[in-house]
Amino acid sequence: MLVGNVYKEYVRCGTPGCRCNRGERHGPYFYLRSYENGRRRKRYIRKADVAQVKEQCEAYYRAREEVQSQQQLARTHKEIITNMTTTLRELAK
Ligand SMILES: [Zn+2]
């Protein structure tokens, strides 16, 4: 699982007379932008690995969504239990 986003870039190589100087930039080149140990990182991804890296990033976001929905569910359960406890106390009076 990877934490980050895949994005592409078109670049100019700087070679005089190259087509990229006329606006036809090279690329796309793919990069993984991520945070590691609180630092922003940018890593080049080989074209052959792009699909796999994207999939790994998506797997992280899916897992995070899953955790968030579990937490939401836990909050809802807690609320129900609190309400039931209140109701039971009221009935016991
Ligand atoms: Zn060029």
PDB file of the backbone (N, CA, C, O) and the ligand in Angstrom, with CONECT records:
HET     ZN  A 101       1
ATOM      1  N   MET A   1       0.839  -1.192   0.000  1.00  0.00           N
ATOM      2  CA  MET A   1       0.000   0.000   0.000  1.00  0.00           C
ATOM      3  C   MET A   1       0.879   1.250   0.000  1.00  0.00           C
ATOM      4  O   MET A   1       1.873   1.319   0.724  1.00  0.00           O
ATOM      5  N   LEU A   2       0.515   2.209  -0.796  1.00  0.00           N
ATOM      6  CA  LEU A   2       1.289   3.440  -0.864  1.00  0.00           C
ATOM      7  C   LEU A   2       0.415   4.624  -0.501  1.00  0.00           C
ATOM      8  O   LEU A   2      -0.778   4.655  -0.804  1.00  0.00           O
ATOM      9  N   VAL A   3       1.032   5.598   0.154  1.00  0.00           N
ATOM     10  CA  VAL A   3       0.311   6.809   0.492  1.00  0.00           C
ATOM     11  C   VAL A   3       0.783   7.905  -0.444  1.00  0.00           C
ATOM     12  O   VAL A   3       1.925   8.358  -0.360  1.00  0.00           O
ATOM     13  N   GLY A   4      -0.085   8.321  -1.319  1.00  0.00           N
ATOM     14  CA  GLY A   4       0.318   9.384  -2.228  1.00  0.00           C
ATOM     15  C   GLY A   4      -0.563   9.454  -3.445  1.00  0.00           C
ATOM     16  O   GLY A   4      -1.577   8.764  -3.550  1.00  0.00           O
ATOM     17  N   ASN A   5      -0.159  10.294  -4.352  1.00  0.00           N
ATOM     18  CA  ASN A   5      -0.911  10.485  -5.582  1.00  0.00           C
ATOM     19  C   ASN A   5       0.006  10.368  -6.786  1.00  0.00           C
ATOM     20  O   ASN A   5       1.151  10.821  -6.772  1.00  0.00           O
ATOM     21  N   VAL A   6      -0.524   9.752  -7.820  1.00  0.00           N
ATOM     22  CA  VAL A   6       0.231   9.646  -9.060  1.00  0.00           C
ATOM     23  C   VAL A   6      -0.154  10.825  -9.939  1.00  0.00           C
ATOM     24  O   VAL A   6      -1.336  11.123 -10.110  1.00  0.00           O
ATOM     25  N   TYR A   7       0.825  11.477 -10.481  1.00  0.00           N
ATOM     26  CA  TYR A   7       0.504  12.548 -11.417  1.00  0.00           C
ATOM     27  C   TYR A   7       1.512  12.538 -12.550  1.00  0.00           C
ATOM     28  O   TYR A   7       2.596  11.968 -12.427  1.00  0.00           O
ATOM     29  N   LYS A   8       1.145  13.172 -13.653  1.00  0.00           N
ATOM     30  CA  LYS A   8       2.050  13.170 -14.801  1.00  0.00           C
ATOM     31  C   LYS A   8       2.538  14.563 -15.132  1.00  0.00           C
ATOM     32  O   LYS A   8       1.908  15.573 -14.822  1.00  0.00           O
ATOM     33  N   GLU A   9       3.675  14.568 -15.766  1.00  0.00           N
ATOM     34  CA  GLU A   9       4.312  15.825 -16.097  1.00  0.00           C
ATOM     35  C   GLU A   9       4.851  15.776 -17.518  1.00  0.00           C
ATOM     36  O   GLU A   9       5.300  14.732 -17.993  1.00  0.00           O
ATOM     37  N   TYR A  10       4.800  16.906 -18.180  1.00  0.00           N
ATOM     38  CA  TYR A  10       5.399  17.033 -19.513  1.00  0.00           C
ATOM     39  C   TYR A  10       6.572  17.990 -19.342  1.00  0.00           C
ATOM     40  O   TYR A  10       6.434  19.062 -18.754  1.00  0.00           O
ATOM     41  N   VAL A  11       7.710  17.595 -19.856  1.00  0.00           N
ATOM     42  CA  VAL A  11       8.904  18.399 -19.591  1.00  0.00           C
ATOM     43  C   VAL A  11       9.612  18.895 -20.848  1.00  0.00           C
ATOM     44  O   VAL A  11       9.420  18.395 -21.956  1.00  0.00           O
ATOM     45  N   ARG A  12      10.430  19.896 -20.611  1.00  0.00           N
ATOM     46  CA  ARG A  12      11.313  20.428 -21.645  1.00  0.00           C
ATOM     47  C   ARG A  12      12.716  19.952 -21.288  1.00  0.00           C
ATOM     48  O   ARG A  12      13.138  20.067 -20.138  1.00  0.00           O
ATOM     49  N   CYS A  13      13.447  19.414 -22.280  1.00  0.00           N
ATOM     50  CA  CYS A  13      14.754  18.843 -21.968  1.00  0.00           C
ATOM     51  C   CYS A  13      15.879  19.872 -21.978  1.00  0.00           C
ATOM     52  O   CYS A  13      16.928  19.668 -21.368  1.00  0.00           O
ATOM     53  N   GLY A  14      15.646  20.979 -22.678  1.00  0.00           N
ATOM     54  CA  GLY A  14      16.676  22.009 -22.703  1.00  0.00           C
ATOM     55  C   GLY A  14      17.623  21.921 -23.891  1.00  0.00           C
ATOM     56  O   GLY A  14      18.466  22.797 -24.084  1.00  0.00           O
ATOM     57  N   THR A  15      17.487  20.873 -24.679  1.00  0.00           N
ATOM     58  CA  THR A  15      18.342  20.746 -25.862  1.00  0.00           C
ATOM     59  C   THR A  15      17.929  21.763 -26.921  1.00  0.00           C
ATOM     60  O   THR A  15      16.761  21.824 -27.305  1.00  0.00           O
ATOM     61  N   PRO A  16      18.892  22.566 -27.396  1.00  0.00           N
ATOM     62  CA  PRO A  16      18.523  23.576 -28.411  1.00  0.00           C
ATOM     63  C   PRO A  16      18.002  22.901 -29.673  1.00  0.00           C
ATOM     64  O   PRO A  16      18.551  21.895 -30.123  1.00  0.00           O
ATOM     65  N   GLY A  17      16.950  23.459 -30.231  1.00  0.00           N
ATOM     66  CA  GLY A  17      16.384  22.921 -31.468  1.00  0.00           C
ATOM     67  C   GLY A  17      15.462  21.743 -31.279  1.00  0.00           C
ATOM     68  O   GLY A  17      14.873  21.264 -32.248  1.00  0.00           O
ATOM     69  N   CYS A  18      15.318  21.259 -30.053  1.00  0.00           N
ATOM     70  CA  CYS A  18      14.432  20.118 -29.797  1.00  0.00           C
ATOM     71  C   CYS A  18      12.979  20.560 -29.939  1.00  0.00           C
ATOM     72  O   CYS A  18      12.634  21.717 -29.700  1.00  0.00           O
ATOM     73  N   ARG A  19      12.145  19.611 -30.333  1.00  0.00           N
ATOM     74  CA  ARG A  19      10.722  19.930 -30.542  1.00  0.00           C
ATOM     75  C   ARG A  19      10.042  20.452 -29.267  1.00  0.00           C
ATOM     76  O   ARG A  19       9.031  21.150 -29.339  1.00  0.00           O
ATOM     77  N   CYS A  20      10.605  20.109 -28.110  1.00  0.00           N
ATOM     78  CA  CYS A  20       9.972  20.550 -26.858  1.00  0.00           C
ATOM     79  C   CYS A  20      10.048  22.067 -26.698  1.00  0.00           C
ATOM     80  O   CYS A  20       9.246  22.660 -25.976  1.00  0.00           O
ATOM     81  N   ASN A  21      11.011  22.691 -27.372  1.00  0.00           N
ATOM     82  CA  ASN A  21      11.115  24.153 -27.322  1.00  0.00           C
ATOM     83  C   ASN A  21      10.000  24.830 -28.111  1.00  0.00           C
ATOM     84  O   ASN A  21       9.721  26.015 -27.930  1.00  0.00           O
ATOM     85  N   ARG A  22       9.368  24.053 -28.989  1.00  0.00           N
ATOM     86  CA  ARG A  22       8.257  24.602 -29.767  1.00  0.00           C
ATOM     87  C   ARG A  22       6.913  24.219 -29.145  1.00  0.00           C
ATOM     88  O   ARG A  22       5.864  24.320 -29.781  1.00  0.00           O
ATOM     89  N   GLY A  23       6.972  23.792 -27.925  1.00  0.00           N
ATOM     90  CA  GLY A  23       5.730  23.493 -27.211  1.00  0.00           C
ATOM     91  C   GLY A  23       5.377  22.025 -27.147  1.00  0.00           C
ATOM     92  O   GLY A  23       4.479  21.636 -26.399  1.00  0.00           O
ATOM     93  N   GLU A  24       6.076  21.191 -27.928  1.00  0.00           N
ATOM     94  CA  GLU A  24       5.795  19.752 -27.875  1.00  0.00           C
ATOM     95  C   GLU A  24       6.662  19.114 -26.801  1.00  0.00           C
ATOM     96  O   GLU A  24       7.707  18.531 -27.091  1.00  0.00           O
ATOM     97  N   ARG A  25       6.228  19.228 -25.605  1.00  0.00           N
ATOM     98  CA  ARG A  25       7.034  18.735 -24.492  1.00  0.00           C
ATOM     99  C   ARG A  25       7.128  17.217 -24.452  1.00  0.00           C
ATOM    100  O   ARG A  25       6.287  16.516 -25.017  1.00  0.00           O
ATOM    101  N   HIS A  26       8.145  16.723 -23.788  1.00  0.00           N
ATOM    102  CA  HIS A  26       8.334  15.279 -23.634  1.00  0.00           C
ATOM    103  C   HIS A  26       7.441  14.739 -22.531  1.00  0.00           C
ATOM    104  O   HIS A  26       7.162  15.406 -21.534  1.00  0.00           O
ATOM    105  N   GLY A  27       7.014  13.532 -22.744  1.00  0.00           N
ATOM    106  CA  GLY A  27       6.217  12.916 -21.691  1.00  0.00           C
ATOM    107  C   GLY A  27       5.002  12.206 -22.249  1.00  0.00           C
ATOM    108  O   GLY A  27       4.913  11.978 -23.455  1.00  0.00           O
ATOM    109  N   PRO A  28       4.079  11.860 -21.396  1.00  0.00           N
ATOM    110  CA  PRO A  28       4.109  12.174 -19.968  1.00  0.00           C
ATOM    111  C   PRO A  28       5.081  11.303 -19.160  1.00  0.00           C
ATOM    112  O   PRO A  28       5.314  10.134 -19.469  1.00  0.00           O
ATOM    113  N   TYR A  29       5.628  11.916 -18.128  1.00  0.00           N
ATOM    114  CA  TYR A  29       6.413  11.184 -17.142  1.00  0.00           C
ATOM    115  C   TYR A  29       5.570  11.107 -15.896  1.00  0.00           C
ATOM    116  O   TYR A  29       4.904  12.072 -15.520  1.00  0.00           O
ATOM    117  N   PHE A  30       5.600   9.965 -15.263  1.00  0.00           N
ATOM    118  CA  PHE A  30       4.756   9.772 -14.083  1.00  0.00           C
ATOM    119  C   PHE A  30       5.554   9.852 -12.789  1.00  0.00           C
ATOM    120  O   PHE A  30       6.683   9.372 -12.696  1.00  0.00           O
ATOM    121  N   TYR A  31       4.935  10.469 -11.801  1.00  0.00           N
ATOM    122  CA  TYR A  31       5.579  10.619 -10.495  1.00  0.00           C
ATOM    123  C   TYR A  31       4.606  10.257  -9.391  1.00  0.00           C
ATOM    124  O   TYR A  31       3.387  10.356  -9.535  1.00  0.00           O
ATOM    125  N   LEU A  32       5.183   9.841  -8.305  1.00  0.00           N
ATOM    126  CA  LEU A  32       4.382   9.603  -7.114  1.00  0.00           C
ATOM    127  C   LEU A  32       4.724  10.714  -6.137  1.00  0.00           C
ATOM    128  O   LEU A  32       5.872  10.867  -5.720  1.00  0.00           O
ATOM    129  N   ARG A  33       3.715  11.479  -5.783  1.00  0.00           N
ATOM    130  CA  ARG A  33       3.897  12.527  -4.797  1.00  0.00           C
ATOM    131  C   ARG A  33       3.395  11.973  -3.475  1.00  0.00           C
ATOM    132  O   ARG A  33       2.259  11.507  -3.387  1.00  0.00           O
ATOM    133  N   SER A  34       4.212  12.020  -2.471  1.00  0.00           N
ATOM    134  CA  SER A  34       3.797  11.431  -1.203  1.00  0.00           C
ATOM    135  C   SER A  34       4.416  12.162  -0.030  1.00  0.00           C
ATOM    136  O   SER A  34       5.273  13.034  -0.179  1.00  0.00           O
ATOM    137  N   TYR A  35       3.949  11.773   1.134  1.00  0.00           N
ATOM    138  CA  TYR A  35       4.521  12.288   2.376  1.00  0.00           C
ATOM    139  C   TYR A  35       5.169  11.123   3.088  1.00  0.00           C
ATOM    140  O   TYR A  35       4.534  10.094   3.321  1.00  0.00           O
ATOM    141  N   GLU A  36       6.415  11.281   3.430  1.00  0.00           N
ATOM    142  CA  GLU A  36       7.096  10.237   4.202  1.00  0.00           C
ATOM    143  C   GLU A  36       7.812  10.900   5.354  1.00  0.00           C
ATOM    144  O   GLU A  36       8.613  11.816   5.173  1.00  0.00           O
ATOM    145  N   ASN A  37       7.508  10.421   6.538  1.00  0.00           N
ATOM    146  CA  ASN A  37       8.057  11.011   7.765  1.00  0.00           C
ATOM    147  C   ASN A  37       7.855  12.529   7.795  1.00  0.00           C
ATOM    148  O   ASN A  37       8.740  13.292   8.182  1.00  0.00           O
ATOM    149  N   GLY A  38       6.654  12.933   7.371  1.00  0.00           N
ATOM    150  CA  GLY A  38       6.320  14.351   7.409  1.00  0.00           C
ATOM    151  C   GLY A  38       6.957  15.183   6.312  1.00  0.00           C
ATOM    152  O   GLY A  38       6.817  16.406   6.295  1.00  0.00           O
ATOM    153  N   ARG A  39       7.651  14.529   5.401  1.00  0.00           N
ATOM    154  CA  ARG A  39       8.294  15.276   4.323  1.00  0.00           C
ATOM    155  C   ARG A  39       7.661  14.949   2.985  1.00  0.00           C
ATOM    156  O   ARG A  39       7.284  13.810   2.712  1.00  0.00           O
ATOM    157  N   ARG A  40       7.555  15.972   2.165  1.00  0.00           N
ATOM    158  CA  ARG A  40       7.007  15.795   0.839  1.00  0.00           C
ATOM    159  C   ARG A  40       8.046  15.111  -0.044  1.00  0.00           C
ATOM    160  O   ARG A  40       9.216  15.494  -0.058  1.00  0.00           O
ATOM    161  N   ARG A  41       7.613  14.117  -0.761  1.00  0.00           N
ATOM    162  CA  ARG A  41       8.537  13.424  -1.653  1.00  0.00           C
ATOM    163  C   ARG A  41       7.953  13.272  -3.038  1.00  0.00           C
ATOM    164  O   ARG A  41       6.737  13.200  -3.221  1.00  0.00           O
ATOM    165  N   LYS A  42       8.838  13.226  -3.999  1.00  0.00           N
ATOM    166  CA  LYS A  42       8.423  13.053  -5.383  1.00  0.00           C
ATOM    167  C   LYS A  42       9.316  11.969  -5.970  1.00  0.00           C
ATOM    168  O   LYS A  42      10.540  12.098  -6.002  1.00  0.00           O
ATOM    169  N   ARG A  43       8.686  10.910  -6.428  1.00  0.00           N
ATOM    170  CA  ARG A  43       9.462   9.799  -6.965  1.00  0.00           C
ATOM    171  C   ARG A  43       9.038   9.479  -8.384  1.00  0.00           C
ATOM    172  O   ARG A  43       7.849   9.449  -8.700  1.00  0.00           O
ATOM    173  N   TYR A  44       9.999   9.248  -9.212  1.00  0.00           N
ATOM    174  CA  TYR A  44       9.710   8.906 -10.591  1.00  0.00           C
ATOM    175  C   TYR A  44       9.157   7.482 -10.656  1.00  0.00           C
ATOM    176  O   TYR A  44       9.641   6.589  -9.960  1.00  0.00           O
ATOM    177  N   ILE A  45       8.155   7.280 -11.485  1.00  0.00           N
ATOM    178  CA  ILE A  45       7.596   5.937 -11.674  1.00  0.00           C
ATOM    179  C   ILE A  45       7.816   5.526 -13.123  1.00  0.00           C
ATOM    180  O   ILE A  45       7.476   6.264 -14.048  1.00  0.00           O
ATOM    181  N   ARG A  46       8.384   4.351 -13.308  1.00  0.00           N
ATOM    182  CA  ARG A  46       8.553   3.853 -14.676  1.00  0.00           C
ATOM    183  C   ARG A  46       7.177   3.585 -15.275  1.00  0.00           C
ATOM    184  O   ARG A  46       6.248   3.181 -14.576  1.00  0.00           O
ATOM    185  N   LYS A  47       7.065   3.814 -16.566  1.00  0.00           N
ATOM    186  CA  LYS A  47       5.783   3.638 -17.248  1.00  0.00           C
ATOM    187  C   LYS A  47       5.173   2.259 -16.967  1.00  0.00           C
ATOM    188  O   LYS A  47       3.964   2.125 -16.780  1.00  0.00           O
ATOM    189  N   ALA A  48       6.034   1.247 -16.942  1.00  0.00           N
ATOM    190  CA  ALA A  48       5.563  -0.128 -16.721  1.00  0.00           C
ATOM    191  C   ALA A  48       4.962  -0.311 -15.326  1.00  0.00           C
ATOM    192  O   ALA A  48       4.185  -1.239 -15.099  1.00  0.00           O
ATOM    193  N   ASP A  49       5.322   0.571 -14.396  1.00  0.00           N
ATOM    194  CA  ASP A  49       4.851   0.428 -13.012  1.00  0.00           C
ATOM    195  C   ASP A  49       3.667   1.323 -12.680  1.00  0.00           C
ATOM    196  O   ASP A  49       3.087   1.207 -11.601  1.00  0.00           O
ATOM    197  N   VAL A  50       3.304   2.216 -13.597  1.00  0.00           N
ATOM    198  CA  VAL A  50       2.273   3.218 -13.301  1.00  0.00           C
ATOM    199  C   VAL A  50       0.960   2.600 -12.814  1.00  0.00           C
ATOM    200  O   VAL A  50       0.409   3.014 -11.794  1.00  0.00           O
ATOM    201  N   ALA A  51       0.468   1.608 -13.554  1.00  0.00           N
ATOM    202  CA  ALA A  51      -0.817   1.008 -13.199  1.00  0.00           C
ATOM    203  C   ALA A  51      -0.772   0.400 -11.799  1.00  0.00           C
ATOM    204  O   ALA A  51      -1.712   0.535 -11.016  1.00  0.00           O
ATOM    205  N   GLN A  52       0.335  -0.268 -11.505  1.00  0.00           N
ATOM    206  CA  GLN A  52       0.477  -0.926 -10.208  1.00  0.00           C
ATOM    207  C   GLN A  52       0.557   0.090  -9.063  1.00  0.00           C
ATOM    208  O   GLN A  52      -0.060  -0.085  -8.012  1.00  0.00           O
ATOM    209  N   VAL A  53       1.327   1.147  -9.293  1.00  0.00           N
ATOM    210  CA  VAL A  53       1.473   2.178  -8.263  1.00  0.00           C
ATOM    211  C   VAL A  53       0.128   2.865  -8.011  1.00  0.00           C
ATOM    212  O   VAL A  53      -0.249   3.117  -6.867  1.00  0.00           O
ATOM    213  N   LYS A  54      -0.592   3.164  -9.111  1.00  0.00           N
ATOM    214  CA  LYS A  54      -1.913   3.780  -8.983  1.00  0.00           C
ATOM    215  C   LYS A  54      -2.834   2.886  -8.154  1.00  0.00           C
ATOM    216  O   LYS A  54      -3.552   3.350  -7.268  1.00  0.00           O
ATOM    217  N   GLU A  55      -2.790   1.612  -8.465  1.00  0.00           N
ATOM    218  CA  GLU A  55      -3.630   0.641  -7.759  1.00  0.00           C
ATOM    219  C   GLU A  55      -3.303   0.619  -6.263  1.00  0.00           C
ATOM    220  O   GLU A  55      -4.196   0.540  -5.420  1.00  0.00           O
ATOM    221  N   GLN A  56      -2.018   0.690  -5.957  1.00  0.00           N
ATOM    222  CA  GLN A  56      -1.597   0.678  -4.548  1.00  0.00           C
ATOM    223  C   GLN A  56      -2.044   1.935  -3.808  1.00  0.00           C
ATOM    224  O   GLN A  56      -2.415   1.885  -2.635  1.00  0.00           O
ATOM    225  N   CYS A  57      -2.002   3.067  -4.522  1.00  0.00           N
ATOM    226  CA  CYS A  57      -2.472   4.316  -3.918  1.00  0.00           C
ATOM    227  C   CYS A  57      -3.965   4.244  -3.662  1.00  0.00           C
ATOM    228  O   CYS A  57      -4.449   4.651  -2.606  1.00  0.00           O
ATOM    229  N   GLU A  58      -4.692   3.718  -4.646  1.00  0.00           N
ATOM    230  CA  GLU A  58      -6.138   3.592  -4.499  1.00  0.00           C
ATOM    231  C   GLU A  58      -6.485   2.634  -3.375  1.00  0.00           C
ATOM    232  O   GLU A  58      -7.465   2.842  -2.659  1.00  0.00           O
ATOM    233  N   ALA A  59      -5.687   1.581  -3.214  1.00  0.00           N
ATOM    234  CA  ALA A  59      -5.919   0.610  -2.135  1.00  0.00           C
ATOM    235  C   ALA A  59      -5.809   1.300  -0.781  1.00  0.00           C
ATOM    236  O   ALA A  59      -6.554   0.984   0.147  1.00  0.00           O
ATOM    237  N   TYR A  60      -4.883   2.241  -0.672  1.00  0.00           N
ATOM    238  CA  TYR A  60      -4.735   2.975   0.581  1.00  0.00           C
ATOM    239  C   TYR A  60      -5.974   3.816   0.860  1.00  0.00           C
ATOM    240  O   TYR A  60      -6.506   3.806   1.970  1.00  0.00           O
ATOM    241  N   TYR A  61      -6.432   4.552  -0.168  1.00  0.00           N
ATOM    242  CA  TYR A  61      -7.603   5.408   0.040  1.00  0.00           C
ATOM    243  C   TYR A  61      -8.854   4.582   0.352  1.00  0.00           C
ATOM    244  O   TYR A  61      -9.695   4.988   1.154  1.00  0.00           O
ATOM    245  N   ARG A  62      -8.963   3.418  -0.296  1.00  0.00           N
ATOM    246  CA  ARG A  62     -10.107   2.535  -0.002  1.00  0.00           C
ATOM    247  C   ARG A  62     -10.040   2.060   1.441  1.00  0.00           C
ATOM    248  O   ARG A  62     -11.048   2.043   2.148  1.00  0.00           O
ATOM    249  N   ALA A  63      -8.827   1.667   1.878  1.00  0.00           N
ATOM    250  CA  ALA A  63      -8.653   1.188   3.253  1.00  0.00           C
ATOM    251  C   ALA A  63      -8.979   2.295   4.249  1.00  0.00           C
ATOM    252  O   ALA A  63      -9.586   2.050   5.291  1.00  0.00           O
ATOM    253  N   ARG A  64      -8.564   3.523   3.912  1.00  0.00           N
ATOM    254  CA  ARG A  64      -8.820   4.635   4.809  1.00  0.00           C
ATOM    255  C   ARG A  64     -10.318   4.916   4.910  1.00  0.00           C
ATOM    256  O   ARG A  64     -10.839   5.195   5.990  1.00  0.00           O
ATOM    257  N   GLU A  65     -11.000   4.837   3.761  1.00  0.00           N
ATOM    258  CA  GLU A  65     -12.447   5.035   3.761  1.00  0.00           C
ATOM    259  C   GLU A  65     -13.139   3.971   4.601  1.00  0.00           C
ATOM    260  O   GLU A  65     -14.094   4.239   5.329  1.00  0.00           O
ATOM    261  N   GLU A  66     -12.620   2.755   4.471  1.00  0.00           N
ATOM    262  CA  GLU A  66     -13.164   1.629   5.231  1.00  0.00           C
ATOM    263  C   GLU A  66     -13.029   1.889   6.732  1.00  0.00           C
ATOM    264  O   GLU A  66     -13.981   1.699   7.488  1.00  0.00           O
ATOM    265  N   VAL A  67     -11.847   2.323   7.156  1.00  0.00           N
ATOM    266  CA  VAL A  67     -11.595   2.639   8.568  1.00  0.00           C
ATOM    267  C   VAL A  67     -12.534   3.749   9.026  1.00  0.00           C
ATOM    268  O   VAL A  67     -13.108   3.675  10.112  1.00  0.00           O
ATOM    269  N   GLN A  68     -12.689   4.790   8.184  1.00  0.00           N
ATOM    270  CA  GLN A  68     -13.557   5.907   8.557  1.00  0.00           C
ATOM    271  C   GLN A  68     -15.002   5.470   8.700  1.00  0.00           C
ATOM    272  O   GLN A  68     -15.709   5.934   9.595  1.00  0.00           O
ATOM    273  N   SER A  69     -15.452   4.567   7.812  1.00  0.00           N
ATOM    274  CA  SER A  69     -16.841   4.138   7.918  1.00  0.00           C
ATOM    275  C   SER A  69     -17.020   3.231   9.137  1.00  0.00           C
ATOM    276  O   SER A  69     -18.092   3.208   9.743  1.00  0.00           O
ATOM    277  N   GLN A  70     -15.970   2.484   9.497  1.00  0.00           N
ATOM    278  CA  GLN A  70     -16.028   1.662  10.709  1.00  0.00           C
ATOM    279  C   GLN A  70     -16.116   2.561  11.948  1.00  0.00           C
ATOM    280  O   GLN A  70     -16.853   2.278  12.891  1.00  0.00           O
ATOM    281  N   GLN A  71     -15.347   3.645  11.917  1.00  0.00           N
ATOM    282  CA  GLN A  71     -15.358   4.581  13.042  1.00  0.00           C
ATOM    283  C   GLN A  71     -16.719   5.248  13.168  1.00  0.00           C
ATOM    284  O   GLN A  71     -17.229   5.454  14.269  1.00  0.00           O
ATOM    285  N   GLN A  72     -17.300   5.584  12.009  1.00  0.00           N
ATOM    286  CA  GLN A  72     -18.625   6.188  11.992  1.00  0.00           C
ATOM    287  C   GLN A  72     -19.655   5.225  12.587  1.00  0.00           C
ATOM    288  O   GLN A  72     -20.531   5.609  13.362  1.00  0.00           O
ATOM    289  N   LEU A  73     -19.511   3.962  12.193  1.00  0.00           N
ATOM    290  CA  LEU A  73     -20.399   2.916  12.684  1.00  0.00           C
ATOM    291  C   LEU A  73     -20.265   2.767  14.199  1.00  0.00           C
ATOM    292  O   LEU A  73     -21.257   2.636  14.916  1.00  0.00           O
ATOM    293  N   ALA A  74     -19.027   2.790  14.665  1.00  0.00           N
ATOM    294  CA  ALA A  74     -18.765   2.673  16.101  1.00  0.00           C
ATOM    295  C   ALA A  74     -19.403   3.841  16.860  1.00  0.00           C
ATOM    296  O   ALA A  74     -19.961   3.659  17.942  1.00  0.00           O
ATOM    297  N   ARG A  75     -19.311   5.046  16.274  1.00  0.00           N
ATOM    298  CA  ARG A  75     -19.924   6.230  16.901  1.00  0.00           C
ATOM    299  C   ARG A  75     -21.434   6.073  16.971  1.00  0.00           C
ATOM    300  O   ARG A  75     -22.053   6.399  17.984  1.00  0.00           O
ATOM    301  N   THR A  76     -22.031   5.570  15.883  1.00  0.00           N
ATOM    302  CA  THR A  76     -23.471   5.353  15.835  1.00  0.00           C
ATOM    303  C   THR A  76     -23.890   4.344  16.898  1.00  0.00           C
ATOM    304  O   THR A  76     -24.889   4.546  17.589  1.00  0.00           O
ATOM    305  N   HIS A  77     -23.129   3.258  17.031  1.00  0.00           N
ATOM    306  CA  HIS A  77     -23.438   2.232  18.028  1.00  0.00           C
ATOM    307  C   HIS A  77     -23.384   2.810  19.432  1.00  0.00           C
ATOM    308  O   HIS A  77     -24.238   2.529  20.274  1.00  0.00           O
ATOM    309  N   LYS A  78     -22.361   3.624  19.665  1.00  0.00           N
ATOM    310  CA  LYS A  78     -22.179   4.225  20.981  1.00  0.00           C
ATOM    311  C   LYS A  78     -23.384   5.106  21.319  1.00  0.00           C
ATOM    312  O   LYS A  78     -23.888   5.105  22.442  1.00  0.00           O
ATOM    313  N   GLU A  79     -23.823   5.853  20.312  1.00  0.00           N
ATOM    314  CA  GLU A  79     -24.967   6.742  20.467  1.00  0.00           C
ATOM    315  C   GLU A  79     -26.230   5.940  20.801  1.00  0.00           C
ATOM    316  O   GLU A  79     -26.996   6.310  21.690  1.00  0.00           O
ATOM    317  N   ILE A  80     -26.433   4.844  20.078  1.00  0.00           N
ATOM    318  CA  ILE A  80     -27.609   3.991  20.316  1.00  0.00           C
ATOM    319  C   ILE A  80     -27.584   3.438  21.737  1.00  0.00           C
ATOM    320  O   ILE A  80     -28.596   3.443  22.437  1.00  0.00           O
ATOM    321  N   ILE A  81     -26.417   2.965  22.148  1.00  0.00           N
ATOM    322  CA  ILE A  81     -26.280   2.401  23.497  1.00  0.00           C
ATOM    323  C   ILE A  81     -26.566   3.466  24.555  1.00  0.00           C
ATOM    324  O   ILE A  81     -27.234   3.200  25.555  1.00  0.00           O
ATOM    325  N   THR A  82     -26.052   4.674  24.319  1.00  0.00           N
ATOM    326  CA  THR A  82     -26.284   5.774  25.252  1.00  0.00           C
ATOM    327  C   THR A  82     -27.780   6.072  25.361  1.00  0.00           C
ATOM    328  O   THR A  82     -28.322   6.229  26.455  1.00  0.00           O
ATOM    329  N   ASN A  83     -28.426   6.144  24.209  1.00  0.00           N
ATOM    330  CA  ASN A  83     -29.868   6.414  24.180  1.00  0.00           C
ATOM    331  C   ASN A  83     -30.658   5.313  24.876  1.00  0.00           C
ATOM    332  O   ASN A  83     -31.601   5.586  25.619  1.00  0.00           O
ATOM    333  N   MET A  84     -30.263   4.063  24.629  1.00  0.00           N
ATOM    334  CA  MET A  84     -30.961   2.934  25.256  1.00  0.00           C
ATOM    335  C   MET A  84     -30.774   2.950  26.756  1.00  0.00           C
ATOM    336  O   MET A  84     -31.709   2.694  27.514  1.00  0.00           O
ATOM    337  N   THR A  85     -29.549   3.254  27.183  1.00  0.00           N
ATOM    338  CA  THR A  85     -29.250   3.324  28.613  1.00  0.00           C
ATOM    339  C   THR A  85     -30.109   4.404  29.277  1.00  0.00           C
ATOM    340  O   THR A  85     -30.665   4.199  30.356  1.00  0.00           O
ATOM    341  N   THR A  86     -30.204   5.548  28.615  1.00  0.00           N
ATOM    342  CA  THR A  86     -31.030   6.643  29.139  1.00  0.00           C
ATOM    343  C   THR A  86     -32.492   6.197  29.249  1.00  0.00           C
ATOM    344  O   THR A  86     -33.151   6.427  30.263  1.00  0.00           O
ATOM    345  N   THR A  87     -32.974   5.565  28.203  1.00  0.00           N
ATOM    346  CA  THR A  87     -34.360   5.085  28.179  1.00  0.00           C
ATOM    347  C   THR A  87     -34.607   4.082  29.314  1.00  0.00           C
ATOM    348  O   THR A  87     -35.613   4.162  30.018  1.00  0.00           O
ATOM    349  N   LEU A  88     -33.674   3.140  29.478  1.00  0.00           N
ATOM    350  CA  LEU A  88     -33.816   2.122  30.533  1.00  0.00           C
ATOM    351  C   LEU A  88     -33.832   2.754  31.926  1.00  0.00           C
ATOM    352  O   LEU A  88     -34.575   2.330  32.812  1.00  0.00           O
ATOM    353  N   ARG A  89     -32.987   3.787  32.095  1.00  0.00           N
ATOM    354  CA  ARG A  89     -32.943   4.478  33.387  1.00  0.00           C
ATOM    355  C   ARG A  89     -34.274   5.180  33.648  1.00  0.00           C
ATOM    356  O   ARG A  89     -34.794   5.177  34.764  1.00  0.00           O
ATOM    357  N   GLU A  90     -34.808   5.784  32.581  1.00  0.00           N
ATOM    358  CA  GLU A  90     -36.092   6.474  32.697  1.00  0.00           C
ATOM    359  C   GLU A  90     -37.182   5.492  33.095  1.00  0.00           C
ATOM    360  O   GLU A  90     -38.018   5.789  33.949  1.00  0.00           O
ATOM    361  N   LEU A  91     -37.168   4.311  32.467  1.00  0.00           N
ATOM    362  CA  LEU A  91     -38.183   3.299  32.735  1.00  0.00           C
ATOM    363  C   LEU A  91     -38.069   2.724  34.150  1.00  0.00           C
ATOM    364  O   LEU A  91     -39.065   2.339  34.762  1.00  0.00           O
ATOM    365  N   ALA A  92     -36.834   2.677  34.652  1.00  0.00           N
ATOM    366  CA  ALA A  92     -36.587   2.095  35.971  1.00  0.00           C
ATOM    367  C   ALA A  92     -37.024   3.025  37.109  1.00  0.00           C
ATOM    368  O   ALA A  92     -37.113   2.600  38.261  1.00  0.00           O
ATOM    369  N   LYS A  93     -37.295   4.285  36.784  1.00  0.00           N
ATOM    370  CA  LYS A  93     -37.679   5.251  37.813  1.00  0.00           C
ATOM    371  C   LYS A  93     -39.029   4.927  38.446  1.00  0.00           C
ATOM    372  O   LYS A  93     -39.486   5.651  39.329  1.00  0.00           O
TER     373      LYS A  93
HETATM  374 ZN    ZN A 101      13.381  18.133 -25.808  1.00  0.00          ZN2+
END
